[in-house]
Amino acid sequence: MLWLLLACTGEPEPAPQANAEPAPQSQPEPTPAFDAWPEQPALIPLPSELLTRLESQGIATHCAKHAAEIEYKTAVSVERIAAGRTGAEIGAFLVELPAQDTPVLLARLDRIEAGLSVLAPDSPAIAEVRGLRKLLEVDPDPKRLSPHLDHLHIQLLASLEPYSESTWLPVLLAGAWIQAYQLIAAALDDAGTPEYGHAWFYRPQVGAYFQAYVATMRRENSLPAAMLDPIQTALVDLRDRTQADPMSPEDIKIVREELAGILGML
């Protein structure tokens, strides 16, 4: 609001002409309704795409190293917390898959199943996770598993679509996206390859999705301003910082820290 105050401290406005017609009152633009399940959410990419990019850039092992430290208690009664943590587990699974030890992956799937059992106990998504676990037990090679994972990925998203009106689904998607890209930022930081950052992180549509969610939560007083304000600030900074091509090493470090900060608030 400071710029509005400054705009009012200049020369006084001239008196209006006697016959001048009153200026039309501008109407505020309505805030569009938040769509929790857009046609192209693009929040969780295909596993095969991630696998190829991570390996070609030489950061798969870095992602796996950091992901091995990620472990959330997902079977909690508060839906929003369960959703954020379950989503984060999904995001970690996606980026660690090419180089992670099988026992770590299997334990991760157990936590994902536990979270989904809280959020959507009757959803086919649980069966999809169990099927993936069986595949990993039989053949953990990610290259041979990749086609099956893409199919299961599509099936998993389809099984979640009936919950598009739920309050927890956007939080699950946010958790998955933010955790995956926070780990990628950590991997790029480790590898010293910030030049890949723009292609990974500059996603205006994804940023707009989360900003619309924050605006909706603010309008409905669903979350406290003390939580929404720093998330909004981080989203704006991420949007501006990731436009740089190439991104600098400092940009990557800040993205890594800001995404970790948002995760801590989910």
N, C-alpha and C positions, 0 to 999 in steps of 0.2 A: 504493500500500500504506500510505501515511501514515495514512489514516483508520482502518485496521485497528489500527495501533499505538496510536492515540489511544483507540480504543474499549476497549483492554485496560488503560488506566491509571486507571480510575475506582475505585469502591468494590469490595472483593472480593466475589465471588459467594457467596451463602449455601450452606452445605453441603447436598448432596443428601439427600432423605429416604430412609430405609433401604429402604422398600418401593416407592420410585418406580421405574417401568419405564424402562429406558434409552431415551433419545430416539432416534428412527429416524435413521439416517445418510442425509443427503441425497445423492443421486447427481448428479454434474455433468451438465448438459445436453449432449448430443452436439453437436458443431459440424456444421451441415449441410454436405453436399458442395457444392463450388462448381460452379455450372452456368454454363459459359462461353457457352452459347447458349440463354438463356431464351426462352420463347415470345414475350415482349414486351420485348426488350432496350431499345428506345426510346433507344438510344445515338446513332444517326445518323438524324436526322429527314428527311422528304421534302424534296428541293430546293425544290419549289414553296412549301412552308410557310415555309422559311427566307427565300426571295426576297421573299415578300409581307410578312413581318414586318420584315425589314431595311429595305425601302424605305418602309414605312408609318411607321417610327420615325426615318427620316432618317439611318441610320447605315451604309448600304451603302458609301458612298464611304470612310468611316473604316475599315471592315473591309478594303476593297481596298487602302488605303494601307499598313496594317500587314502585310497578308498578302503584299504584294509583296516584303517583306524576308525572308520565310520561305523557306528553301531548304535541304533536307537531302540528304545523300548516302545514298540508299536501297539501292544495290546493294552491300551489305556482307555478309560471310559469316556473321556472328553473327545468328541468327534473331531473337532478342529485340530487338536494336538495329534490324535491318531492319524489324521489325513496328512498333515505336514510331514510327520515322521515316516509314514509309509511311502509317501511320494519320494522323500529323500532316499530311502532304501532302494526304490526303483531306479532313481537317477544314478546312484552309486553302482548298481548292478550293471547298468547299460555301458558305462564307460570303463569298468574294471574287467569286463568279460574277456577281452583278448589276451590278458596276461595274468589273470588272478588264479590263485590256487583253488582247486575244486571245493575243498571243505569250506572255504570262506564264502564261495558262491552259494553252496547249499544252505549254509546258515543264514545267509542273506534272504534267500527265498522263503525260509521258515518264518523270518520276521515279516516279510511282505504278506505272507498268507495270514499271519496272526493279525496284522493290521486290517486287512480286507475283511477278516471274519468279524471284526468290530464294526466296520463301516457298512458292509454289504453282505451279511451272512448268507443270503440266498442267491448271491450273484454267481453266474458261471465263471467270473474272473478267478474265483478260488480254484476251480477245477483246472483252469488254464495254467495257473502257477504250479499246481501239483504235477501237471503233465510236463511242464518245463523241467521240474526237478527230476522226474524220471529220465528225461532225455539226457540231462547232465550226468546222472549216475551211470548211464549206459555208454555215452560217448561225450566226454567233456571238451573235445577239440572244437574251438570256436569257429574255425573255418568250415568244418563239416556241419556244425550246428546252425550256422548263420541262416540258411534258407528256412529251417524250421522256426527259428526265432522270429523272422520277419512275419511268418504266418501267425505265430502265437501273439505277436505284437498287435497285429490287426484284430485278432479275435479278442484280445484283452481290452482294447479300446472300445470295440463294439459291445462288449459285455458291461462296460461302465456307462455307456451312453444313456441307458434308462435312468441313471441317477443325475442327469444333467441339471435338474432343478434343485438338487440338494445343496446345502450350504458348504459341505465338505469337499466336493469335487474340485472346485478351483484351487483349494488349498493343497490337495493332493497333486494336481498338475504343477502348481507353483513349486512345491517341494521337489518334485522330480526334475524340473527344468533347472532350478537354482542349484541343487546339489550336483547335478551332472556338470554344469558349466563352471561351478566353483572348483571342482576337481580338475577340469580341463585347464582352467586358469592357473591352478597350482602346478600342473604338469608343464605348461608353457613357461612358467616362471623358473621351474627347475631346469628345463632344457635350454633356457636362454633363447627361445624362438618366438619373440613377440610378434614377428611379422605375420604369423598365422592368426593373431587375435581378432582382427577385423572380420575375417570370414567366419569365425566361430560365433562371435558375440554380437555383431551388429544385426539385430533382429527387430526392426521398428514395430512390426505387427505383434510380436510377443510382448514388447514393452508396452504397447498400447493396451493389450489385453490386461496386463497386471495393473496398469494405471486406472483402467476402467473399473477393475475390481476394488481398488483402494478408494476410488471416488464413491462407489456404491456403498461400501462399508461406512464411509464417513457420513454420507447422506442418511443412511438408515441408523446411524449411531450404534452399529453392530460391534465396532472395535474402538478402543479409546484412542484419542488423538495422539497420546504419548507413544503409541505403537505405530499409528499410520503416518505421522509426520516424518520420522526418519526413513521409513520405507519409501515414501514419496520422494524425499530428497535423494535417496540412493538411486531410485529409478531414473530421475531426471539426469543425474550425473552419469549414470551408466549409458543412457542414450547419447549424451553429448560426447563422452569419452570414447565410446566404441565407434564413432563415426570416423575417427582418424584411421588412415590407411597409408602406411603401416602404423599400428599402435606402438607406443614406446614401452620399454621395460617397466617404467614407472606406471604407465597406464595399466599394464597387466597386473602389477602388484596391487594397485588400488581396486581394480575389478575383483580380484581374488578376495580382498578384505571386505569389500562392500557386499558381495554375495554371501560371504560367511556371516556378516552382520545380519542380513535379512533372514538367513536360515535360523539364526539364534532367536529371532522374533516369531518364527512360525510355530 
